[in-house]
Amino acid sequence: QVQLVESGGGSVQAGGSLRLSCAASTDTSTRAYNRLGWFRQASGKEREGVAAIYTDPPYTYYGDSVKGRFTISLDNSKNTVYLQMDSLKPEDTAMYYCAAGYPPLWDRPQGYSYWGQGTQVTVSS
């Protein structure tokens, strides 16, 4: 089992920045996961892949809507994955979830085995 705890959400004006954190209870040596991802779900919409990172070797993926604005990174010493969100837009408003697992496709939620409880991000215009 892997517990994931997100933090860092909040309210910000358009153009602002936030950094989300997701702390995992175990590291990849347990082989419980090899990929960490961030998803978001806006009210009335399906869960959407935002970004993901392979842990070894490091490789990142981004959704088209966030490329160039969001950056995913991993601190192995802390078992923590970050999502730096810059140039935020009102359409980025959603609940953001961290996930871990061995997904065949990085942006498919059903491929992840472990999920955090989510952190709300609200961007006002």
Solvent accessible surface area in square Angstrom, and as a share of the most:
residue,aa,sasa,rsa
1,Q,167,0.74
2,V,7,0.04
3,Q,104,0.46
4,L,9,0.04
5,V,89,0.51
6,E,7,0.03
7,S,60,0.38
8,G,38,0.36
9,G,30,0.29
10,G,29,0.28
11,S,95,0.61
12,V,32,0.18
13,Q,133,0.59
14,A,49,0.38
15,G,56,0.53
16,G,21,0.20
17,S,56,0.36
18,L,35,0.17
19,R,133,0.49
20,L,0,0.00
21,S,24,0.15
22,C,1,0.01
23,A,46,0.36
24,A,11,0.08
25,S,62,0.40
26,T,35,0.20
27,D,58,0.30
28,T,48,0.28
29,S,91,0.58
30,T,77,0.45
31,R,191,0.70
32,A,24,0.19
33,Y,6,0.02
34,N,46,0.24
35,R,8,0.03
36,L,3,0.01
37,G,0,0.00
38,W,0,0.00
39,F,0,0.00
40,R,15,0.06
41,Q,62,0.28
42,A,29,0.23
43,S,118,0.76
44,G,88,0.85
45,K,141,0.60
46,E,154,0.69
47,R,76,0.28
48,E,70,0.31
49,G,10,0.09
50,V,1,0.01
51,A,0,0.00
52,A,0,0.00
53,I,10,0.05
54,Y,59,0.22
55,T,11,0.06
56,D,122,0.63
57,P,99,0.62
58,P,105,0.66
59,Y,130,0.49
60,T,53,0.31
61,Y,53,0.20
62,Y,51,0.19
63,G,13,0.13
64,D,123,0.64
65,S,57,0.37
66,V,1,0.00
67,K,117,0.50
68,G,88,0.84
69,R,31,0.11
70,F,6,0.02
71,T,73,0.42
72,I,6,0.03
73,S,50,0.32
74,L,40,0.20
75,D,42,0.22
76,N,99,0.51
77,S,103,0.66
78,K,131,0.56
79,N,36,0.18
80,T,11,0.06
81,V,1,0.00
82,Y,28,0.11
83,L,0,0.00
84,Q,58,0.26
85,M,0,0.00
86,D,52,0.27
87,S,59,0.38
88,L,2,0.01
89,K,84,0.36
90,P,57,0.36
91,E,121,0.54
92,D,0,0.00
93,T,44,0.25
94,A,5,0.04
95,M,63,0.28
96,Y,0,0.00
97,Y,36,0.14
98,C,0,0.00
99,A,0,0.00
100,A,0,0.00
101,G,0,0.00
102,Y,115,0.44
103,P,5,0.03
104,P,117,0.73
105,L,100,0.50
106,W,38,0.13
107,D,47,0.24
108,R,110,0.40
109,P,35,0.22
110,Q,150,0.66
111,G,18,0.17
112,Y,12,0.04
113,S,77,0.50
114,Y,42,0.16
115,W,77,0.27
116,G,10,0.09
117,Q,113,0.50
118,G,10,0.10
119,T,18,0.11
120,Q,79,0.35
121,V,0,0.00
122,T,51,0.30
123,V,7,0.04
124,S,56,0.36
125,S,125,0.81
